[in-house]
Amino acid sequence: MSTSSYTAVNKPVVSKDRVLPLGQRLSYGVGHIFNDLCGSMWFSYLLVYFVGVVSISNVNAGIIMLVGQIADGIFTPIVGLASDRTKAGACKIGKRKIWHLIGTICLSVSFAFLFNLCLLCNHKSEEWMLIIYYSFFAIIFTFGWASVQISHLSLIPDMTTKNSERDFLNAIR
């Protein structure tokens, strides 16, 4: 049985129930590494960094992370809906990949500000200024993280309808 057919304008249409090429499988798996690294830094080191380097109290460092997690809870379904509703022809890279790119940019920018000392503050700054500053970048970070996470997972059903291929893609990401 052939895995492709032709449309009225003689463009090949590839069947989604085929086995994906190895290069496409590996590319998909690698596409999530940056998001995982940033998430690991967020959950493993951010509290230590805020308390040990920035000298924010334990409670206020926890408040900043809580603000980020609340934002993540809000952004995740919003990004999912927006990703689904984005027109496929809206940009040449595809409706899922544009959200992946937006998220990667947000992660890159916010990560640099989260793990550096406050640029707008000095040694006399009140702690509430630090909370606002870092909470702002925590919100951008979690928006970016949700954008990459949701768009990357949403690529799976767009790539294949074969359950064994979907399982494999989930396993390697």
C-alpha positions as CSV (number, residue, x, y, z in Angstrom):
1,M,0.0,0.0,0.0
2,S,1.4,3.4,-0.9
3,T,1.9,6.0,1.8
4,S,1.2,9.0,-0.4
5,S,-1.3,10.1,-2.9
6,Y,-1.6,13.1,-5.1
7,T,-4.0,16.1,-4.9
8,A,-5.7,17.8,-7.9
9,V,-2.6,20.0,-8.4
10,N,-0.2,17.1,-8.3
11,K,1.4,17.8,-4.9
12,P,2.1,14.7,-2.8
13,V,0.0,14.2,0.3
14,V,1.9,12.1,2.9
15,S,-0.2,9.7,4.9
16,K,0.0,10.4,8.7
17,D,-0.1,6.7,9.6
18,R,3.4,6.0,8.4
19,V,6.6,5.4,10.4
20,L,8.4,8.7,10.7
21,P,12.0,9.0,9.4
22,L,14.7,8.7,12.0
23,G,15.9,12.3,11.4
24,Q,12.4,13.7,12.1
25,R,12.1,11.5,15.2
26,L,15.4,12.7,16.6
27,S,14.7,16.3,15.7
28,Y,11.5,16.2,17.6
29,G,13.3,14.7,20.7
30,V,16.0,17.4,20.6
31,G,13.4,20.2,20.2
32,H,12.4,20.1,23.9
33,I,15.9,20.1,25.6
34,F,16.1,23.8,26.1
35,N,12.6,23.9,27.8
36,D,13.6,21.0,30.1
37,L,16.9,22.7,31.1
38,C,15.1,25.9,31.9
39,G,12.4,24.1,33.9
40,S,15.1,22.2,35.8
41,M,16.8,25.5,36.7
42,W,13.5,27.0,37.7
43,F,12.5,24.2,40.1
44,S,16.0,23.3,41.4
45,Y,18.0,26.5,41.7
46,L,15.8,29.6,41.6
47,L,14.9,29.6,45.4
48,V,18.6,29.0,46.2
49,Y,19.6,31.8,43.9
50,F,17.1,34.3,45.4
51,V,17.9,33.5,49.0
52,G,21.7,33.0,48.7
53,V,22.7,35.5,46.0
54,V,19.9,38.1,45.8
55,S,19.3,38.0,49.5
56,I,15.6,37.8,49.3
57,S,13.9,36.3,52.4
58,N,12.7,32.7,52.1
59,V,9.0,33.7,52.2
60,N,9.4,36.4,49.5
61,A,11.4,34.0,47.3
62,G,8.5,31.5,47.6
63,I,6.0,34.3,46.7
64,I,7.9,34.9,43.5
65,M,7.8,31.3,42.6
66,L,4.1,31.1,43.5
67,V,3.4,34.1,41.2
68,G,5.1,32.2,38.5
69,Q,3.2,29.0,39.1
70,I,-0.1,30.8,39.2
71,A,0.8,32.5,35.9
72,D,1.6,29.0,34.5
73,G,-1.8,27.7,35.5
74,I,-3.4,30.6,33.7
75,F,-1.2,30.6,30.6
76,T,-1.2,26.9,29.9
77,P,-4.9,26.6,28.8
78,I,-4.7,30.0,27.0
79,V,-1.7,29.0,25.0
80,G,-3.3,25.7,24.2
81,L,-6.4,27.4,22.8
82,A,-4.4,30.0,21.0
83,S,-2.1,27.3,19.5
84,D,-5.2,25.4,18.2
85,R,-6.8,28.5,16.8
86,T,-3.8,29.8,15.0
87,K,-4.2,29.6,11.3
88,A,-1.8,27.2,9.7
89,G,-1.0,29.7,6.9
90,A,-0.4,32.5,9.3
91,C,3.3,32.1,9.1
92,K,5.5,29.8,7.0
93,I,6.8,27.7,9.8
94,G,3.4,26.4,11.0
95,K,1.0,27.1,13.7
96,R,2.7,25.0,16.4
97,K,6.3,26.0,15.6
98,I,5.4,29.8,15.8
99,W,4.3,29.2,19.4
100,H,7.4,27.2,20.0
101,L,9.5,30.1,18.7
102,I,7.6,32.7,20.8
103,G,8.1,30.6,23.9
104,T,11.8,30.1,23.2
105,I,12.3,33.8,22.9
106,C,10.4,34.5,26.1
107,L,12.4,31.8,28.0
108,S,15.7,33.1,26.7
109,V,15.0,36.7,27.7
110,S,13.4,36.1,31.0
111,F,15.9,33.4,32.1
112,A,18.7,36.0,31.7
113,F,16.9,38.5,34.0
114,L,15.8,35.9,36.5
115,F,19.3,34.6,37.1
116,N,21.0,38.0,37.3
117,L,20.9,40.7,39.9
118,C,18.1,43.3,39.5
119,L,19.2,45.9,36.9
120,L,16.8,48.5,38.3
121,C,17.8,48.1,41.9
122,N,20.7,49.1,44.1
123,H,21.9,47.9,47.5
124,K,19.4,50.2,49.2
125,S,16.3,48.9,47.3
126,E,13.4,47.6,49.3
127,E,12.6,43.9,49.1
128,W,9.2,44.6,47.6
129,M,10.9,46.1,44.6
130,L,12.8,42.9,44.1
131,I,9.6,40.9,44.4
132,I,7.9,43.0,41.7
133,Y,11.0,42.9,39.4
134,Y,11.5,39.1,39.6
135,S,7.8,38.4,39.6
136,F,7.5,40.2,36.2
137,F,10.2,38.0,34.7
138,A,8.8,34.9,36.4
139,I,5.5,35.6,34.6
140,I,7.3,36.0,31.2
141,F,9.2,32.8,32.0
142,T,6.1,30.7,32.7
143,F,4.4,32.1,29.6
144,G,7.4,31.0,27.5
145,W,7.6,27.7,29.2
146,A,3.9,27.0,28.6
147,S,4.2,28.1,25.0
148,V,7.1,25.7,24.3
149,Q,5.6,22.8,26.3
150,I,2.1,23.0,24.8
151,S,3.2,23.6,21.2
152,H,5.8,20.8,21.4
153,L,3.3,18.3,22.7
154,S,0.7,19.4,20.2
155,L,3.1,18.6,17.3
156,I,2.7,14.9,18.0
157,P,-0.9,14.4,16.7
158,D,0.0,16.8,13.8
159,M,2.9,14.6,12.8
160,T,1.3,11.1,12.9
161,T,-1.8,9.2,13.7
162,K,0.0,6.0,14.3
163,N,-0.2,5.2,18.1
164,S,3.2,3.5,18.2
165,E,4.8,6.6,16.6
166,R,3.1,8.8,19.1
167,D,4.3,6.7,22.0
168,F,7.9,6.8,20.6
169,L,7.8,10.6,20.2
170,N,6.6,11.0,23.8
171,A,9.3,8.7,25.0
172,I,12.2,10.6,23.4
173,R,11.2,14.1,24.2
